[in-house]
Structures are given as structure tokens and as C-alpha cells.
Amino acid sequence: LSPATLRSVDALYYSAFRTQVERAGTTYFPTDKGQKLYGELLMEVWLNRQGKVVDTIVLHSSGNALLDKRARAIVMQAGPFGMVPPEVSAGNDLLLISSRFRFTRDAGMEATTTQSRPSPTP
């Protein structure tokens, strides 16, 4: 496959991941005692080849432990994300997707994939 085709396959998978997480984030917007929680965090999401979430790690906290915990739960609820294409996994057992999650009053929940790479282990 050409580099352009590989980028296209990657882009489709990460776009589907982002859309699925945003949908779950909108449906299960984090709250505490009826009040919405707002903030931004950076999280690593580890997927197996079947697209099931194996682990989530908050790399940069929102500063609110409850929001961080709820964001992790949203990612777990959003999965599984479908089979990881072989072109994306590059023969590795796990795929790392690093994403920035923003919970705002104006836009609701936004997810941005900031980096990704296949990996043999977390």
C-alpha cells in the first residue's frame, strides 16, 4: 500500500474513534451532583486488535480528579471501536491513541487525536 493509502486508512480509523468518543461524551457528559464538569485533559487510550479498550492513562490531568475519572469511563463506554485495520496496527498487538478531551459549555465534548502509534505492549 502507498503512504497516501496508509494515511487514509489511519485517518478513517482515528476519525471513527473520535466520533464514537464524542458521541459517548455528549450522551454521558460528566457531572457531579447534577452540575456539569468542565475542563481539558490528555489521555492515552490503548486498544487491542479487536478495538477493545485495554487501558486508559491520563497523561495531563484536567485538575479535577472526578472529571478525569469520568473521562476514562466515557472512553470505556464508547468502545469497542471495531477491528483495528492491519495497516494501522502494523502487526502489533496494541494500538496507542493519544487524545485531548475538552468538556466545554459551548461545544460540549470534543476529542482531538494528537498522536498515535502501534505498540507491542503498554
Backbone as CSV, one residue per row, in Angstrom:
resi,resn,N_x,N_y,N_z,CA_x,CA_y,CA_z,C_x,C_y,C_z
1,LEU,0.834,-1.193,0.000,0.000,0.000,0.000,0.874,1.250,0.000
2,SER,0.394,2.257,-0.675,1.149,3.502,-0.749,1.029,4.269,0.571
3,PRO,1.978,5.190,0.844,1.885,6.005,2.058,0.573,6.790,2.137
4,ALA,0.087,7.269,1.001,-1.178,8.022,0.999,-2.347,7.128,1.408
5,THR,-2.352,5.886,0.929,-3.414,4.942,1.295,-3.349,4.623,2.780
6,LEU,-2.132,4.418,3.298,-1.977,4.135,4.725,-2.476,5.298,5.567
7,ARG,-2.138,6.516,5.172,-2.610,7.691,5.912,-4.122,7.769,5.877
8,SER,-4.719,7.397,4.742,-6.167,7.423,4.602,-6.825,6.401,5.528
9,VAL,-6.275,5.184,5.589,-6.808,4.145,6.473,-6.669,4.596,7.922
10,ASP,-5.502,5.140,8.279,-5.289,5.671,9.629,-6.322,6.745,9.943
11,ALA,-6.451,7.696,9.030,-7.362,8.822,9.250,-8.793,8.351,9.459
12,LEU,-9.236,7.374,8.681,-10.596,6.853,8.835,-10.795,6.209,10.201
13,TYR,-9.825,5.420,10.644,-9.960,4.741,11.934,-9.973,5.752,13.081
14,TYR,-9.048,6.712,13.049,-8.972,7.701,14.125,-10.181,8.627,14.117
15,SER,-10.696,8.924,12.939,-11.906,9.741,12.840,-13.104,9.005,13.446
16,ALA,-13.210,7.710,13.155,-14.299,6.908,13.725,-14.154,6.825,15.244
17,PHE,-12.921,6.672,15.729,-12.657,6.652,17.173,-13.133,7.958,17.805
18,ARG,-12.696,9.071,17.228,-13.043,10.393,17.755,-14.554,10.598,17.774
19,THR,-15.224,10.244,16.677,-16.674,10.408,16.586,-17.393,9.585,17.647
20,GLN,-16.955,8.350,17.829,-17.584,7.458,18.805,-17.384,7.983,20.232
21,VAL,-16.184,8.486,20.539,-15.912,9.034,21.868,-16.732,10.305,22.087
22,GLU,-16.789,11.176,21.087,-17.570,12.410,21.226,-19.047,12.107,21.435
23,ARG,-19.566,11.105,20.736,-20.968,10.717,20.900,-21.223,10.255,22.339
24,ALA,-20.325,9.409,22.849,-20.462,8.932,24.233,-20.299,10.086,25.216
25,GLY,-19.373,10.992,24.927,-19.145,12.139,25.806,-20.329,13.074,25.865
26,THR,-21.053,13.188,24.766,-22.261,14.010,24.738,-23.384,13.316,25.503
27,THR,-23.510,12.014,25.299,-24.557,11.241,25.970,-24.311,11.153,27.471
28,TYR,-23.062,10.941,27.856,-22.709,10.751,29.269,-21.844,11.903,29.774
29,PHE,-22.226,13.142,29.422,-21.425,14.306,29.816,-21.176,14.247,31.323
30,PRO,-19.917,14.417,31.750,-19.597,14.253,33.170,-20.272,15.298,34.060
31,THR,-20.831,14.805,35.148,-21.482,15.683,36.123,-21.083,15.263,37.534
32,ASP,-21.291,16.173,38.455,-21.113,15.901,39.876,-22.258,16.580,40.606
33,LYS,-23.106,15.788,41.224,-24.272,16.292,41.960,-25.137,17.193,41.085
34,GLY,-25.331,16.770,39.836,-26.192,17.497,38.914,-25.530,18.650,38.180
35,GLN,-24.297,18.969,38.513,-23.574,20.062,37.861,-22.595,19.492,36.839
36,LYS,-22.609,20.046,35.625,-21.671,19.589,34.596,-20.242,19.948,34.987
37,LEU,-19.332,19.062,34.626,-17.910,19.277,34.887,-17.236,19.734,33.595
38,TYR,-16.404,20.761,33.688,-15.733,21.308,32.514,-14.224,21.247,32.711
39,GLY,-13.508,21.061,31.613,-12.057,21.029,31.671,-11.476,20.327,30.460
40,GLU,-10.166,20.192,30.481,-9.432,19.591,29.365,-8.366,18.661,29.925
41,LEU,-8.190,17.511,29.276,-7.171,16.564,29.713,-6.591,15.836,28.515
42,LEU,-5.421,15.271,28.720,-4.747,14.480,27.689,-4.689,13.039,28.182
43,MET,-5.149,12.114,27.341,-5.246,10.718,27.738,-4.670,9.793,26.676
44,GLU,-3.972,8.749,27.136,-3.576,7.648,26.266,-4.668,6.595,26.328
45,VAL,-5.071,6.118,25.165,-6.054,5.039,25.083,-5.382,3.880,24.356
46,TRP,-5.338,2.726,25.008,-4.727,1.526,24.433,-5.829,0.599,23.956
47,LEU,-5.772,0.228,22.681,-6.751,-0.684,22.090,-6.060,-1.973,21.660
48,ASN,-6.777,-3.106,21.810,-6.247,-4.344,21.242,-6.672,-4.420,19.777
49,ARG,-6.288,-5.466,19.087,-6.582,-5.573,17.646,-8.075,-5.591,17.345
50,GLN,-8.881,-6.018,18.309,-10.333,-6.050,18.115,-10.969,-4.685,18.376
51,GLY,-10.165,-3.700,18.780,-10.677,-2.363,19.040,-11.243,-2.192,20.439
52,LYS,-10.984,-3.163,21.313,-11.449,-3.084,22.698,-10.448,-2.271,23.510
53,VAL,-10.964,-1.409,24.387,-10.096,-0.614,25.249,-9.445,-1.539,26.276
54,VAL,-8.112,-1.542,26.280,-7.343,-2.355,27.209,-6.946,-1.523,28.426
55,ASP,-6.635,-0.239,28.196,-6.216,0.634,29.286,-6.388,2.086,28.867
56,THR,-6.544,2.944,29.855,-6.546,4.391,29.636,-5.638,5.002,30.691
57,ILE,-4.846,5.966,30.286,-3.920,6.623,31.201,-4.040,8.128,30.993
58,VAL,-4.352,8.860,32.054,-4.416,10.316,31.970,-2.985,10.846,32.067
59,LEU,-2.511,11.456,30.979,-1.150,11.997,30.933,-1.084,13.402,31.508
60,HIS,-2.111,14.185,31.236,-2.174,15.557,31.743,-3.571,15.766,32.290
61,SER,-3.665,15.878,33.596,-4.950,15.976,34.274,-5.661,17.292,33.967
62,SER,-6.967,17.241,34.079,-7.783,18.450,33.967,-7.657,19.289,35.235
63,GLY,-7.087,18.693,36.276,-7.029,19.354,37.573,-8.200,18.958,38.459
64,ASN,-9.119,18.189,37.890,-10.288,17.710,38.624,-10.288,16.186,38.524
65,ALA,-9.962,15.516,39.621,-9.844,14.054,39.611,-11.140,13.382,39.177
66,LEU,-12.278,13.954,39.552,-13.557,13.353,39.173,-13.783,13.463,37.663
67,LEU,-13.447,14.613,37.070,-13.578,14.768,35.617,-12.661,13.776,34.901
68,ASP,-11.435,13.630,35.378,-10.506,12.670,34.771,-11.090,11.259,34.825
69,LYS,-11.638,10.887,35.974,-12.227,9.554,36.147,-13.418,9.359,35.215
70,ARG,-14.267,10.381,35.106,-15.446,10.282,34.238,-15.036,10.223,32.770
71,ALA,-13.971,10.942,32.396,-13.482,10.898,31.007,-12.997,9.489,30.667
72,ARG,-12.305,8.855,31.596,-11.855,7.471,31.377,-13.061,6.555,31.192
73,ALA,-14.095,6.757,32.011,-15.310,5.935,31.908,-16.002,6.152,30.565
74,ILE,-16.007,7.385,30.071,-16.624,7.688,28.774,-15.925,6.906,27.663
75,VAL,-14.595,6.887,27.687,-13.846,6.146,26.665,-14.184,4.659,26.742
76,MET,-14.256,4.123,27.957,-14.601,2.705,28.119,-16.010,2.432,27.585
77,GLN,-16.962,3.326,27.867,-18.338,3.158,27.394,-18.431,3.299,25.884
78,ALA,-17.565,4.111,25.301,-17.606,4.353,23.854,-17.171,3.123,23.061
79,GLY,-16.294,2.313,23.638,-15.777,1.146,22.931,-16.752,-0.004,22.927
80,PRO,-16.446,-1.068,22.193,-15.247,-1.217,21.366,-15.345,-0.384,20.085
81,PHE,-14.203,-0.162,19.473,-14.107,0.738,18.327,-13.974,0.024,16.993
82,GLY,-14.213,-1.261,16.971,-14.102,-2.018,15.725,-12.686,-2.501,15.506
83,MET,-12.570,-3.530,14.696,-11.261,-4.122,14.402,-10.279,-3.047,13.929
84,VAL,-9.080,-3.080,14.481,-8.030,-2.166,14.036,-7.491,-2.723,12.725
85,PRO,-7.559,-1.950,11.640,-7.056,-2.448,10.358,-5.577,-2.834,10.463
86,PRO,-5.183,-3.913,9.786,-3.775,-4.342,9.837,-2.812,-3.228,9.428
87,GLU,-3.247,-2.368,8.510,-2.393,-1.261,8.067,-2.148,-0.279,9.205
88,VAL,-3.084,-0.199,10.142,-2.962,0.725,11.269,-2.167,0.077,12.403
89,SER,-2.445,-1.190,12.682,-1.760,-1.869,13.792,-0.323,-2.242,13.449
90,ALA,-0.013,-2.326,12.163,1.343,-2.646,11.691,1.885,-3.918,12.344
91,GLY,0.996,-4.888,12.572,1.419,-6.164,13.133,1.576,-6.187,14.642
92,ASN,1.314,-5.070,15.309,1.434,-5.002,16.761,0.138,-5.435,17.435
93,ASP,0.255,-5.885,18.669,-0.913,-6.351,19.420,-1.781,-5.209,19.934
94,LEU,-1.156,-4.065,20.230,-1.877,-2.933,20.804,-1.660,-1.671,19.984
95,LEU,-2.669,-0.822,20.005,-2.595,0.475,19.340,-2.758,1.552,20.395
96,LEU,-1.867,2.528,20.382,-1.931,3.664,21.294,-2.525,4.854,20.565
97,ILE,-3.577,5.423,21.139,-4.152,6.658,20.610,-4.083,7.681,21.729
98,SER,-3.331,8.753,21.515,-3.267,9.841,22.487,-4.231,10.923,22.042
99,SER,-5.135,11.281,22.935,-6.173,12.244,22.577,-6.351,13.302,23.648
100,ARG,-6.706,14.484,23.176,-7.060,15.585,24.068,-8.582,15.638,24.118
101,PHE,-9.114,15.631,25.327,-10.558,15.713,25.524,-10.885,17.043,26.176
102,ARG,-11.845,17.757,25.571,-12.277,19.052,26.100,-13.764,18.990,26.402
103,PHE,-14.108,19.355,27.612,-15.503,19.431,28.042,-15.794,20.911,28.282
104,THR,-16.593,21.513,27.364,-16.839,22.953,27.436,-18.328,23.260,27.446
105,ARG,-18.656,24.448,27.937,-20.052,24.892,27.950,-20.569,25.095,26.525
106,ASP,-19.724,25.636,25.658,-20.157,25.991,24.304,-20.235,24.793,23.364
107,ALA,-19.177,23.986,23.349,-19.083,22.921,22.348,-19.420,21.538,22.897
108,GLY,-19.665,21.425,24.187,-19.916,20.102,24.749,-18.610,19.351,24.896
109,MET,-18.541,18.159,24.346,-17.333,17.341,24.436,-16.666,17.255,23.077
110,GLU,-15.371,17.572,23.039,-14.588,17.479,21.810,-13.390,16.574,22.064
111,ALA,-13.087,15.732,21.097,-11.902,14.870,21.175,-11.004,15.185,19.989
112,THR,-9.713,15.293,20.252,-8.730,15.533,19.204,-7.620,14.507,19.342
113,THR,-7.388,13.735,18.294,-6.288,12.775,18.322,-5.001,13.536,18.074
114,THR,-4.099,13.492,19.050,-2.868,14.259,18.942,-1.681,13.422,18.491
115,GLN,-1.735,12.112,18.726,-0.676,11.237,18.231,-1.162,9.810,18.365
116,SER,-0.577,8.942,17.596,-0.935,7.532,17.702,0.208,6.700,17.176
117,ARG,0.295,5.499,17.710,1.312,4.579,17.198,0.966,3.167,17.641
118,PRO,1.302,2.185,16.843,1.133,0.807,17.287,2.204,0.484,18.322
119,SER,1.915,-0.471,19.173,2.884,-0.841,20.190,2.695,-2.295,20.592
120,PRO,3.779,-2.993,20.879,3.635,-4.381,21.299,3.089,-4.508,22.719
121,THR,3.378,-3.540,23.612,2.886,-3.582,24.991,2.676,-2.175,25.517
122,PRO,1.755,-2.006,26.490,1.568,-0.665,27.085,2.654,-0.352,28.081
